[in-house]
């Protein structure tokens, strides 16, 4: 295969992915006005429904524009030999392969941020502001960006340096060592993310003593679940949208509630949401996801190891010198279809887990407060009540609200 043919394949993949995404988004758009099922007809009043329709349509148009600009920028970069230019700059700045790779990806990251930053700003301060979600100040917005860049530089740069070192040291067998490294890194992130990284962006404090904490403790005791760490995070600092999540293992196990969740839901509904999260833990979903992610990562690294030493990847991007970092970029572009397939598998698995967690919450607590909580959260975030099945299949990590309610009602009817 010639470099030109491989280049054309890369271009085809980029355009195909763009057209697929736009087609899915358009199909979803055509279902915005579809009749709302009776099971979720009480989520919005007439004014709220109209607002949700406008919000969805605005995001559809905005997503189309931002995706188009991103595609055009990427294609221009490829056709103008952008990777060769950046590789030349990196080699003029550094000599060591590790430093060359770090500089190379730093330049590309800065270029990508310059393209995406205006869209991020517009999405936050125009769209989210217009529909009453945004509470982020401009100071917080740019401070968050700065913190994110620094974390990416430290963690991403450090991980990249170790990966390139493994390649330089172990050659084609580097993927074994990187696989082990990524597994350990993922495990540590799962365990300590809430303790080490969340405080960089948000304040989190233990849930104060009172009726809510007592209800949570009483429920945890009934299912034999030790839950000593319940935290409240200041999500309202940035948005009115609400959330809750479970993280960590062993002594680092904790539940985090957004303050906006506590504002919007009753105590019964919050306990029902936590029962769902406990269901994920009891069903070992976190462990299964970690295993699935580890297998996927191992497969990807093994496949990459078969091609990284080929100068075909570098020449396909117009780069005359074969290198790990350029091979990584080319492989990443070519891997997109496989990544799409593995992503579909992981999303399907995730939706299955959500049904199981809902069932657990319904059987160990009650389905009604969980359904009410899901309806309130959908209403407060102007969620789409009629998503297209194809869009759900490709993009949803959770079943739609309608699907979840139907499943819980059917489960209740069979008990």
N, C-alpha and C positions, 0 to 999 in steps of 0.2 A: 504494500500500500504506500502511495506517495504522500508526502506532507500536505499537498494541496487537497487530496481527497479527504484526509483526516480533518483538515481545516473546514472543508465543506460540510462534513458530518457534524462538527461542532456548531456551525452556523445553523444547520437544519435542526439540531436539538434545541437550541435557544429559541428559534422561531416557533417550533412545534410546542414547546412548553408554554410560550407566551400565548399562542392561539388556544391551547387547551384551557389555560386559566381564564382567558377572556370569554371563551365559550361557556365554561361552567358558571362564571359570574353572570353572563347574560341570561342563561337558563334560570338561574336563581332570581334574577331581576324580573323575569316574566311571571314568576310565581308570587311576587309581592302582593298583587291584588287578588290572589286566589282566596276563595271563601275560607274564613277561619273556622276550624273544627269546633264543635260545641264544647269539647273538653277544655279548650283554652279560650273560649269566647269571653270569659270574665277577666282576662288579664288586663285589658285596656278598656277605658271608656272611649267614646267616639273621638274626643279631643286627643287622648293619648295615642290612639291608633293612627290618627292622621299624622301626628308628630313622628311616630315610629316609621311610618311609610316615607316621610320626607327624609328622615335620618338615613334610612337604608339607601334610598335613591341618591342622596348626596355622597355617601361613601362609595357607591358603585361608580359614579362618575369620577370621583377623586381617585379611586383605585385604578381606573382605566387610564387616566392621565399619567399618574405616577409610574405605572407599569410600562407604559409606552415610552416615557422619557428614559427609564432605566434600560429598556431594550435598545433604544437608539444609541444611548451612551456606550453600552457594552459592545454593540456592533461596530461603532466608530472606533472604539479602542482596539478592537481586533483587526479591523481592516487597515488601520494606521500603524500597525505593529507596535501598539502601546506596551505590550509585555517586553518586547525587545528593548525599547527605550528605557523602561523602568529597570530592567536587568542591567543595562549599561550604566545607569546612574548608580545602582547599588554596588556594582563592581568598581566604580570609580571612588566610592566612599569607603568600602571595606575590602579586605582580602580574604579573610577567613570564611569558609563556607557557611558557618553558623551565622556570622554577622551579616554576610551578604543576604541570606534568607530573611533575617529579621528586618533589615533595611528595605528589602524588596516588598515584603508584605506590609510594612509600615507605610510606604508610599502609596500602595494600592488601597490600603484602609483609609488613608487621608483623602484620596481621590473619591472613594465611595461615599465617605461622609460628606464631602462637599456637594455631592449630587443629592443625597438623601436628606440632609439637614433642613433645607427649605420646606420640603414636604412634611417632615416631622413637625416643624414649627407651625406650618399652616394647619395640619391636622389637629394639633393641640389647641392653638389660640384662635382658630377660626371655626372649624367644624365642631370640635368638642365644646368650645365656648358657646357657640350658637345654640346648641341643644342642651345647655345647662349642666354638662358633665365636668368641665374643667375647673379645677381649683388650684392648678399649678401657677405659681408666679414665674415671671421670666427669669428671675434670679435662680429659683429652684430648677427650672428647665435646663439652664446652661450649667448650673452646678452639677446636676445629674449627669449631663453629657460629659463634663470634665472628669467626674469620678469614674464613669463608665470607660472612658478612654484610658485612664490610668490603670484601672483593673485589667483591661484588655492587654495593655502594654506589659504589665507585670506577670499576669497569669498566662496570657496567650503567648507572649514573647518567651517566657520561661519554658513553657511546654514545647514550643516550636524549637527552641535551642536544644532541649533534651532529645527530641525526635530526630533532628538533623545529626546530632552527635551519635545517636544509635545507628543511623544509616551509614555515617562515615566509619563507624567502628565495626559494625556487624555485616555490612553489605546487604545482600538480598535477604538475609535472615533477620533484618532489623525489625520486621513486623511483629515477631514474637515478643520482643522486648517492649515495643511501643504498645502492643495489646495489653500486656501486663500493667504497664504504666497508666494507660487510659482507664483500666478497670480500677486501679487503686485510687486514681484521681476522682473518678465518678463516685466511688464509695465514700471517700472523704467529703466530697461536695454534698452528697445526700445526707451525711451525718451532721456536718458542721456549718452548712450554708446559713441556716437561720441564726446561728449564734455569731458567726464571724462576718458575714457579708450583708445580711439584712440591716444591721445597725448602721452601716455606712450610708444608707439611703433613707432609713425610716427609724422612728423611735418605736420600741416595743416594750411594753410593761406587762407584768403579771396581771391577770384578771383579778380585780379586787374581790374581796369576800362579799358575799351577798346571795340573793335568791338565785341569780343565774349560775354562779359557780356551784352552788349547792345542787341545783338541778342537774348540772353536768356531772358532778361527782356521784350523785345518786344513780344516774344512768350507767356511768362507767362501772360502778360496783355491781350492777345487775348483770352485766355481760362479762365480768371478770377482766376488766381492762384497766390497768394501772395508768392513770393520767394525772401526773403531778404538775406538768408544765403546760399551763394554758395562758397564752399571751394575747394581748391586744395591740394591733399595729395601727399607726396613724395614716391609714389609707386616704382619709379625707384631705390630707395635705395636698394631694394631686388630683383626686377625682371623686365624684359622688358614687361611682360604681362600687359594689360590695363583693367581698370574697372571703373564703376561709380555706385553709389548707393544712395538711398533715405532713410532717417531715421528721427525718431522723430515725435512728434505731437505738434500741437499748436505753441507756441512760440519757441519750440525746433526743428521745422521742418527745414530740411536742405538737400541740395544736395552736394555730395562730388564727385569730379572728380579726377581721378589719373592723375598725370602729364604725364604719358605715354599715356593716352588717348588723351590728348591735343596735344601731339607730333604726334600721328598717324592719327588723324582724322581732316577733315576740319571743319570749324565753322558750316556749314550747317549740317554736320553729327553729330556733338556734340549736336546741338539743337534737332535733331531727336531722339538721344538717350535719352536726357532729357525729350522729349515729351513722350517717352515710360515710363519713371519713373513717370512723372506726371500722366500718365494714371493709374498706380497702385494706386496712391493716390486718384484720382477722382473716381475710381471704388471701393474704400474702401477695397482694397485687404489686406492692413496691418491689418485692423480691423478684417476682416474675418479670416485671418491667426491666429491672436491672439485668437479669439473665438474658432477656431478649435483646436489650441494647448491647450487651457484651458480645453476644453471638454475631449480631449485625456488624459491630465494629471490627471483630476479628475477620469476618468475611471480606469486608471492605479493605482492610489493611493487607490481607493476603493477596487480593486481586491487584491492589496497587503495587505490591512488591514485584509482580510479574512484568510490569510495564515501566517502572520508574527509571530503570537504567537505560531504556531505549532513547536514542536521540530523535526518534520519530516524533515523540510528544513535543519536544522543544522546537523542532523545525516546523511543526504544524502551527505553532504560535509565532513563527518568524524569528525565534531566538537561536543564534548560531551555536551557543555553548550549552551542552547538556548539563542539567543540574537538578537537584532534588526539588527545589522550590518551584521551578517552572514545570517540571513533571507533575507536581502536586496540583498546580492550577489546571493544566490540561486534563489530567485525570478527573478532577472535580467536575469539569464541564462535561466530559464524556460519560461520567457516572450518573448523571441526572436521571436518565430513564430507570436505572436500577434503584436509585434512591427513591424514585416515585413509587415503585413497587413495594419496597420495604416499608415505606411510609404508609401505604395503604394497609399493609398487614398490621403495622403497629396501631394505626387508627382503629381498625376493626377490633383488635384485641382490647383497646382502650374502651370502646363503646360497650363491649361485652362486660368488662369490669365495672362500668358504671351501672349497668343493669343489675349486676350482682350486689353492688354496694347499696343500691336503692332497695333491693329485696331484703338485704340484711337490716337496713334501717326500718323497713316496714314491719318486719317480723319481730324485731327486738324492741322497737319503740312504737311508732304509728306512722302510717302512710299519709294521713290527712295533713298533719303539720308540715311534712316534707313537701307535699304537693303545693300547699299554700306558700311555703318559703320559695320554692322554685318559680311560682307564678309572680311573686313580688319581685324577685331578683330579675326576672325576665322583663317585667314592666319597667323597673327602675333603670335598666340598661337599654331599653327600647329594642329588645331582641326581636328577631324575625320568627314569627309564629308559623310561617308556611315555607320553610326552605325546600328547595328542589331536591329530590332524592339523590340525584347525581352529585350535587354540591355537598350534601351530607356525607355521601360515600367517600368523596375525595378529601374533604376538609374537616369534618367534625370529629373531634376526639371524644365528644359526648353525643349521645342520641339527642334528637330534638326534644323540646319540652313535651310536645304531643306524644311522641313515642314513649317517653319515660312515664307519663301519666297513664297511658294505655297499659303499659307493662305492669305498673304497680296495681292498677285496678283489677287487671286480670289475675294477678298473683293473689290479691286479697279475696277474689271471688272463688278461687280454687282451694283456699285454706279451710 
